[in-house]
């Protein structure tokens, strides 16, 4: 761990909380152990007895939105099985926040102001590129309407992320194929596009945001498709969370984002690995 990272982390946490308190968000605390993990294709939950450790507090946050809470945030530990490397750790700190009656562009505006307040990166330096534009320019094909999961995932790692790193600074990759955004609503008048964006800073993925899907029938269908894909890949297939689907019936239109706190700290420290900022790795 680099010198001064504990103090830098403390200062960062204070700025993050101040940002949300000044904007009338409520800080919440939700369960870390849960019976049914959220079903996503490439994210595996860590078993904990008969339960699992959460990969995200998202399901509980949406239950709070459905109960009438309009601005909520949480900073807490999350876990992903088998992820370890310079930018990955099985245990990590996640910041998530949600706003009722908002969408992914409202959350993007929040994120720009937050990053400027916490890391001193001006919103005027941000670049935005659609997934279609990025893939046509850097990978010679458009995944919107021609989605190929294996090709998409490979090109993100080998072509798109290196290109975004070469651009430098904050880059927002926006408007994903609907097949690559399991919990995001479709873009009006563009049914093959999902309202999702990811933030990269100097080529490192920092945040992932959606206009949240609130249609329980569509969400069930996506979970079932994901379950079939996980089965083909030999992964654990989690049950469909029926309580979560019932929650969506009462959830208002909302936007939400998950931001990797450890990675943000790494960038603020000028480090190229989580080893520099996690004292007990």
The 8 nearest C-alpha neighbors of each residue, nearest first, counted from 0:
[[1, 275, 276, 278, 274, 277, 2, 4],
 [2, 0, 275, 4, 3, 276, 268, 274],
 [3, 1, 4, 0, 5, 275, 6, 276],
 [2, 4, 6, 5, 7, 1, 8, 268],
 [3, 5, 7, 6, 2, 276, 8, 1],
 [4, 6, 8, 7, 3, 9, 276, 2],
 [5, 7, 9, 3, 4, 8, 10, 11],
 [8, 6, 4, 10, 9, 5, 3, 11],
 [7, 9, 11, 5, 6, 10, 4, 12],
 [8, 10, 6, 12, 11, 7, 5, 13],
 [9, 11, 7, 13, 8, 12, 6, 14],
 [12, 10, 8, 14, 9, 13, 117, 7],
 [13, 11, 15, 9, 14, 10, 8, 16],
 [12, 14, 10, 16, 11, 15, 17, 9],
 [15, 13, 17, 11, 12, 16, 117, 18],
 [16, 14, 12, 18, 17, 13, 11, 117],
 [15, 17, 13, 19, 18, 14, 20, 12],
 [18, 16, 14, 20, 15, 19, 21, 13],
 [19, 17, 15, 16, 21, 20, 14, 22],
 [20, 18, 22, 24, 16, 21, 17, 23],
 [19, 21, 17, 23, 22, 24, 18, 16],
 [20, 22, 19, 18, 23, 17, 24, 16],
 [23, 21, 19, 20, 24, 18, 17, 70],
 [24, 22, 20, 21, 19, 25, 70, 71],
 [23, 25, 70, 71, 19, 20, 22, 26],
 [26, 24, 71, 70, 27, 72, 23, 20],
 [25, 27, 72, 73, 71, 24, 28, 19],
 [28, 26, 73, 72, 25, 29, 71, 74],
 [27, 29, 73, 26, 30, 75, 74, 72],
 [28, 30, 59, 27, 56, 31, 60, 73],
 [31, 29, 32, 33, 28, 56, 59, 53],
 [30, 32, 53, 52, 33, 29, 77, 76],
 [33, 31, 52, 51, 30, 53, 50, 34],
 [34, 32, 51, 50, 35, 52, 31, 53],
 [33, 35, 50, 51, 36, 32, 49, 52],
 [34, 36, 33, 240, 37, 237, 238, 51],
 [37, 35, 38, 53, 33, 44, 51, 34],
 [36, 38, 39, 35, 58, 54, 240, 237],
 [39, 37, 36, 222, 237, 40, 225, 226],
 [40, 38, 42, 41, 37, 225, 181, 43],
 [39, 41, 225, 42, 229, 38, 228, 226],
 [40, 42, 39, 43, 229, 234, 38, 225],
 [43, 41, 39, 40, 44, 79, 54, 80],
 [44, 42, 80, 79, 41, 45, 81, 235],
 [43, 45, 79, 80, 54, 51, 52, 46],
 [44, 46, 80, 52, 51, 79, 78, 47],
 [47, 45, 51, 50, 48, 52, 44, 49],
 [48, 46, 51, 50, 52, 49, 45, 32],
 [47, 49, 50, 46, 51, 32, 52, 45],
 [48, 50, 47, 51, 34, 46, 33, 32],
 [51, 49, 34, 47, 48, 33, 32, 46],
 [52, 50, 46, 47, 33, 32, 45, 44],
 [53, 51, 32, 45, 31, 47, 78, 46],
 [52, 54, 55, 31, 77, 32, 78, 51],
 [53, 55, 78, 77, 79, 44, 52, 56],
 [54, 56, 53, 57, 77, 93, 58, 78],
 [57, 55, 59, 58, 60, 29, 53, 54],
 [58, 56, 60, 55, 59, 61, 95, 37],
 [59, 57, 61, 60, 56, 62, 243, 37],
 [60, 58, 62, 61, 57, 56, 63, 29],
 [61, 59, 63, 57, 62, 58, 56, 64],
 [60, 62, 64, 63, 58, 59, 65, 57],
 [63, 61, 59, 65, 60, 64, 246, 66],
 [62, 64, 66, 60, 61, 65, 68, 59],
 [65, 63, 68, 61, 67, 66, 62, 69],
 [64, 66, 250, 62, 249, 63, 67, 61],
 [67, 65, 63, 64, 68, 62, 250, 249],
 [66, 68, 64, 65, 69, 63, 250, 99],
 [69, 67, 64, 63, 66, 70, 71, 65],
 [68, 70, 99, 98, 64, 67, 71, 97],
 [71, 69, 24, 98, 97, 68, 25, 99],
 [70, 72, 25, 24, 97, 96, 26, 69],
 [73, 71, 96, 26, 95, 27, 25, 97],
 [74, 72, 27, 95, 26, 94, 75, 28],
 [75, 73, 94, 93, 95, 92, 72, 76],
 [76, 74, 92, 93, 73, 77, 94, 28],
 [75, 77, 92, 91, 93, 90, 78, 74],
 [78, 76, 54, 91, 53, 55, 90, 92],
 [77, 79, 90, 54, 89, 53, 52, 91],
 [80, 78, 89, 44, 54, 43, 45, 82],
 [79, 81, 45, 43, 44, 82, 89, 78],
 [80, 82, 83, 89, 79, 43, 45, 88],
 [83, 81, 89, 88, 87, 80, 79, 84],
 [82, 84, 88, 87, 89, 81, 85, 86],
 [83, 85, 87, 86, 88, 82, 273, 272],
 [84, 86, 272, 273, 87, 274, 83, 271],
 [87, 85, 84, 273, 272, 88, 262, 83],
 [88, 86, 83, 84, 82, 85, 89, 273],
 [87, 89, 83, 90, 82, 91, 84, 86],
 [88, 90, 79, 82, 78, 80, 83, 81],
 [91, 89, 78, 88, 77, 76, 79, 92],
 [90, 92, 77, 76, 88, 78, 93, 89],
 [91, 93, 76, 75, 260, 77, 261, 259],
 [92, 94, 259, 75, 260, 74, 258, 76],
 [95, 93, 74, 258, 257, 73, 260, 259],
 [96, 94, 257, 73, 256, 72, 258, 93],
 [95, 97, 72, 71, 255, 256, 73, 94],
 [96, 98, 255, 71, 254, 70, 72, 99],
 [99, 97, 70, 69, 254, 253, 101, 100],
 [98, 100, 253, 69, 101, 252, 251, 70],
 [101, 99, 252, 253, 251, 98, 102, 254],
 [102, 100, 253, 254, 99, 98, 105, 252],
 [101, 103, 254, 210, 105, 104, 253, 106],
 [102, 104, 210, 106, 209, 254, 105, 107],
 [103, 105, 107, 106, 102, 108, 101, 210],
 [106, 104, 108, 107, 102, 103, 101, 109],
 [105, 107, 109, 103, 104, 108, 110, 254],
 [106, 108, 104, 110, 109, 105, 103, 111],
 [107, 109, 105, 111, 106, 110, 104, 112],
 [110, 108, 106, 112, 107, 111, 113, 105],
 [111, 109, 113, 107, 108, 112, 114, 106],
 [110, 112, 108, 114, 122, 113, 109, 115],
 [111, 113, 115, 109, 110, 114, 116, 108],
 [114, 112, 110, 116, 115, 111, 117, 109],
 [115, 113, 117, 111, 118, 116, 112, 110],
 [114, 116, 119, 120, 112, 121, 113, 118],
 [117, 115, 113, 114, 119, 118, 112, 14],
 [116, 118, 114, 115, 14, 119, 113, 11],
 [117, 119, 114, 115, 120, 116, 267, 11],
 [118, 120, 115, 116, 117, 121, 114, 267],
 [121, 119, 115, 118, 114, 122, 124, 116],
 [120, 122, 115, 123, 124, 119, 125, 111],
 [121, 123, 124, 111, 125, 120, 115, 112],
 [122, 124, 121, 125, 126, 120, 111, 115],
 [125, 123, 122, 121, 126, 169, 168, 120],
 [126, 124, 169, 122, 123, 170, 127, 168],
 [125, 127, 170, 171, 169, 124, 128, 168],
 [128, 126, 171, 170, 172, 125, 129, 173],
 [127, 129, 172, 171, 173, 132, 133, 130],
 [130, 128, 173, 132, 131, 172, 174, 133],
 [129, 131, 133, 132, 175, 173, 174, 172],
 [132, 130, 129, 141, 134, 133, 135, 143],
 [133, 131, 129, 135, 130, 134, 136, 128],
 [132, 134, 130, 136, 131, 135, 137, 129],
 [135, 133, 138, 137, 131, 136, 132, 141],
 [134, 136, 139, 140, 132, 141, 133, 138],
 [137, 135, 133, 134, 139, 132, 138, 140],
 [136, 138, 134, 133, 135, 139, 158, 159],
 [137, 139, 134, 135, 140, 136, 158, 154],
 [140, 138, 135, 137, 136, 134, 141, 133],
 [141, 139, 135, 134, 138, 142, 136, 131],
 [140, 142, 131, 135, 143, 134, 145, 139],
 [143, 141, 146, 145, 144, 140, 176, 131],
 [144, 142, 176, 145, 141, 146, 191, 131],
 [143, 145, 146, 142, 191, 141, 176, 192],
 [146, 144, 142, 143, 147, 141, 140, 176],
 [145, 147, 142, 144, 143, 148, 176, 151],
 [146, 148, 150, 149, 151, 145, 142, 152],
 [147, 149, 151, 150, 152, 146, 179, 178],
 [150, 148, 152, 151, 147, 153, 154, 146],
 [149, 151, 153, 147, 148, 152, 154, 146],
 [152, 150, 148, 154, 149, 153, 147, 155],
 [153, 151, 155, 149, 154, 150, 148, 156],
 [154, 152, 150, 156, 155, 151, 157, 149],
 [153, 155, 157, 158, 151, 156, 152, 150],
 [156, 154, 159, 152, 153, 158, 160, 157],
 [155, 157, 154, 153, 160, 158, 159, 152],
 [158, 156, 154, 155, 153, 159, 161, 160],
 [159, 157, 154, 161, 155, 160, 156, 162],
 [158, 160, 155, 162, 161, 154, 163, 156],
 [159, 161, 163, 162, 156, 155, 202, 158],
 [162, 160, 164, 163, 159, 158, 165, 202],
 [163, 161, 165, 159, 164, 160, 158, 166],
 [164, 162, 160, 166, 202, 165, 161, 159],
 [202, 163, 165, 201, 161, 167, 162, 166],
 [166, 164, 162, 167, 163, 161, 202, 201],
 [165, 167, 163, 164, 162, 168, 201, 170],
 [168, 166, 201, 164, 165, 169, 163, 202],
 [167, 169, 201, 200, 170, 166, 125, 124],
 [168, 170, 200, 125, 199, 126, 201, 171],
 [171, 169, 126, 199, 127, 125, 198, 200],
 [170, 172, 127, 198, 197, 173, 126, 128],
 [173, 171, 128, 197, 196, 129, 130, 127],
 [172, 174, 196, 129, 130, 195, 171, 175],
 [175, 173, 195, 194, 193, 129, 192, 130],
 [176, 174, 193, 192, 130, 195, 173, 177],
 [177, 175, 192, 143, 178, 179, 193, 191],
 [176, 178, 193, 192, 180, 179, 191, 175],
 [177, 179, 176, 180, 181, 146, 175, 191],
 [180, 178, 177, 176, 181, 175, 148, 193],
 [181, 179, 177, 183, 182, 178, 193, 175],
 [180, 182, 183, 179, 221, 178, 39, 177],
 [183, 181, 212, 180, 211, 184, 218, 209],
 [184, 182, 212, 211, 209, 180, 210, 181],
 [185, 183, 212, 211, 193, 210, 194, 186],
 [184, 186, 193, 190, 192, 194, 187, 183],
 [185, 187, 189, 193, 194, 192, 190, 188],
 [188, 186, 189, 185, 190, 192, 184, 193],
 [187, 189, 190, 186, 185, 191, 192, 193],
 [188, 190, 186, 187, 192, 191, 185, 193],
 [191, 189, 192, 185, 186, 188, 187, 193],
 [190, 192, 177, 189, 176, 144, 143, 193],
 [193, 191, 176, 177, 190, 186, 189, 175],
 [192, 194, 185, 177, 175, 186, 195, 174],
 [195, 193, 174, 210, 186, 209, 185, 184],
 [194, 196, 209, 174, 208, 193, 175, 173],
 [197, 195, 173, 208, 172, 207, 174, 171],
 [196, 198, 207, 172, 206, 171, 208, 173],
 [197, 199, 171, 206, 205, 204, 170, 172],
 [198, 200, 204, 203, 170, 202, 169, 205],
 [199, 201, 169, 168, 203, 202, 170, 204],
 [202, 200, 164, 167, 168, 203, 199, 169],
 [164, 201, 203, 200, 199, 163, 160, 204],
 [204, 202, 199, 200, 201, 205, 164, 160],
 [203, 205, 199, 198, 206, 202, 200, 197],
 [204, 206, 259, 198, 199, 258, 203, 262],
 [207, 205, 258, 198, 257, 197, 204, 259],
 [206, 208, 197, 257, 256, 196, 198, 258],
 [209, 207, 256, 196, 195, 255, 103, 197],
 [210, 208, 195, 103, 183, 211, 255, 194],
 [209, 211, 254, 103, 102, 194, 183, 184],
 [210, 212, 183, 209, 254, 253, 184, 213],
 [211, 213, 184, 183, 182, 214, 210, 218],
 [214, 212, 247, 215, 211, 250, 252, 248],
 [213, 215, 217, 216, 212, 218, 247, 248],
 [216, 214, 218, 244, 217, 247, 219, 213],
 [217, 215, 219, 218, 214, 220, 244, 221],
 [216, 218, 220, 219, 214, 215, 221, 212],
 [217, 219, 215, 221, 220, 216, 214, 222],
 [220, 218, 222, 216, 217, 221, 215, 223],
 [219, 221, 217, 223, 218, 222, 224, 216],
 [220, 222, 224, 218, 223, 219, 225, 181],
 [223, 221, 225, 219, 220, 224, 226, 218],
 [222, 224, 226, 220, 225, 221, 219, 227],
 [223, 225, 221, 227, 226, 222, 220, 228],
 [226, 224, 222, 228, 223, 227, 40, 221],
 [227, 225, 223, 229, 224, 228, 236, 222],
 [228, 226, 230, 224, 225, 229, 231, 223],
 [227, 229, 225, 231, 230, 226, 232, 224],
 [230, 228, 234, 232, 226, 231, 227, 40],
 [229, 231, 227, 233, 228, 232, 234, 226],
 [230, 232, 228, 229, 233, 227, 234, 226],
 [233, 231, 229, 230, 234, 228, 227, 235],
 [232, 234, 230, 231, 229, 235, 236, 228],
 [235, 233, 229, 232, 230, 236, 231, 43],
 [234, 236, 237, 229, 233, 230, 43, 226],
 [235, 237, 226, 229, 234, 230, 238, 38],
 [236, 238, 235, 38, 239, 35, 36, 226],
 [239, 237, 240, 35, 236, 38, 36, 226],
 [238, 240, 241, 237, 222, 219, 223, 38],
 [241, 239, 243, 242, 238, 35, 244, 37],
 [240, 242, 244, 243, 239, 245, 238, 246],
 [243, 241, 245, 244, 240, 246, 239, 247],
 [242, 244, 246, 240, 241, 245, 247, 58],
 [243, 245, 241, 215, 246, 247, 242, 240],
 [246, 244, 242, 243, 247, 248, 241, 215],
 [245, 247, 243, 244, 248, 249, 62, 242],
 [246, 248, 250, 213, 244, 249, 245, 215],
 [247, 249, 246, 245, 250, 215, 213, 214],
 [250, 248, 65, 247, 246, 251, 245, 66],
 [249, 251, 65, 247, 248, 64, 246, 213],
 [252, 250, 253, 99, 100, 249, 65, 64],
 [253, 251, 100, 99, 101, 250, 213, 211],
 [254, 252, 99, 101, 100, 98, 211, 102],
 [253, 255, 102, 210, 101, 103, 98, 211],
 [254, 256, 97, 96, 208, 209, 106, 98],
 [255, 257, 208, 95, 207, 96, 258, 209],
 [256, 258, 95, 207, 206, 94, 208, 93],
 [259, 257, 206, 94, 205, 93, 260, 95],
 [260, 258, 93, 262, 205, 261, 206, 263],
 [259, 261, 263, 262, 92, 93, 258, 264],
 [262, 260, 264, 263, 259, 265, 92, 91],
 [263, 261, 265, 264, 259, 260, 266, 205],
 [262, 264, 260, 266, 265, 261, 267, 259],
 [263, 265, 267, 261, 262, 266, 268, 260],
 [264, 266, 262, 268, 270, 263, 267, 276],
 [267, 265, 269, 263, 268, 264, 270, 262],
 [266, 268, 264, 265, 269, 263, 118, 270],
 [269, 267, 265, 266, 270, 264, 4, 7],
 [270, 268, 266, 267, 265, 271, 264, 275],
 [269, 271, 265, 268, 272, 266, 275, 273],
 [270, 272, 269, 265, 273, 85, 266, 275],
 [273, 271, 85, 274, 270, 275, 86, 265],
 [272, 274, 275, 276, 85, 86, 277, 265],
 [275, 273, 272, 277, 276, 0, 280, 85],
 [274, 276, 0, 1, 273, 272, 277, 270],
 [275, 277, 0, 273, 274, 4, 265, 278],
 [278, 276, 274, 280, 279, 273, 275, 0],
 [279, 277, 0, 280, 276, 274, 275, 5],
 [280, 278, 277, 0, 274, 276, 275, 273],
 [279, 277, 278, 274, 88, 273, 276, 90]]
